[in-house]
Amino acid sequence: MRKVWIFIFSLLLIWSSYHLVRDVLQIYGIHHPLIDIFHRNHLWCAQYCSYITIVPEIFVIIASSVVLWRKRIGTLGALVLISIPFWIVAW
């Protein structure tokens, strides 16, 4: 696997881990400038946004870890890469 793909999947792993921690802390009402730095309220999902994104975040964390461990993109890597436009549209 090329270094650029390792970088991309590592970045996705870090970003999804940060996002998952941020969502869990927001569910429990914990606010901090490092947590709320990129957060904005969405009209389409209101208070459910933190709950909606938990499952895809866990999927990206697990799939990216598997891709990095196997050093082969495969189907899991393709699914993660296909999910990126959905994250951008939802944001």
Backbone hydrogen bonds, N-H to C=O, Kabsch-Sander energy under -0.5 kcal/mol:
donor,donor_aa,acceptor,acceptor_aa,energy
6,I,2,R,-1.8
7,F,3,K,-2.5
8,I,4,V,-2.4
9,F,5,W,-2.7
10,S,6,I,-2.1
11,L,7,F,-2.6
12,L,8,I,-2.4
13,L,9,F,-2.1
14,I,10,S,-2.5
15,W,11,L,-2.9
16,S,12,L,-2.5
17,S,13,L,-2.0
18,Y,14,I,-2.6
19,H,15,W,-2.6
20,L,16,S,-2.4
21,V,17,S,-2.4
22,R,18,Y,-2.7
23,D,19,H,-2.5
24,V,20,L,-2.4
25,L,21,V,-2.5
26,Q,22,R,-2.3
27,I,23,D,-2.2
28,Y,24,V,-1.6
29,G,26,Q,-1.2
30,I,25,L,-2.9
31,H,29,G,-0.5
35,I,32,H,-1.0
36,D,32,H,-2.7
37,I,33,P,-0.5
39,H,36,D,-0.6
46,A,42,H,-1.1
48,Y,45,C,-2.5
49,C,46,A,-1.1
51,Y,48,Y,-0.5
52,I,48,Y,-2.5
53,T,49,C,-1.6
54,I,51,Y,-0.8
55,V,51,Y,-0.5
57,E,53,T,-2.0
58,I,54,I,-2.4
59,F,55,V,-2.3
60,V,56,P,-2.6
61,I,57,E,-2.3
62,I,58,I,-2.6
63,A,59,F,-3.2
64,S,60,V,-2.5
65,S,61,I,-1.8
66,V,62,I,-2.3
67,V,63,A,-2.6
68,L,64,S,-2.5
69,W,65,S,-2.2
70,R,66,V,-2.9
71,K,67,V,-1.6
72,R,67,V,-1.0
77,G,73,I,-2.2
78,A,74,G,-1.8
79,L,75,T,-2.5
80,V,76,L,-2.2
81,L,77,G,-2.5
82,I,78,A,-2.4
83,S,79,L,-1.5
84,I,80,V,-0.7
84,I,81,L,-0.7
87,W,83,S,-1.6
88,I,84,I,-2.1
89,V,85,P,-2.4
90,A,86,F,-2.2
91,W,87,W,-1.5
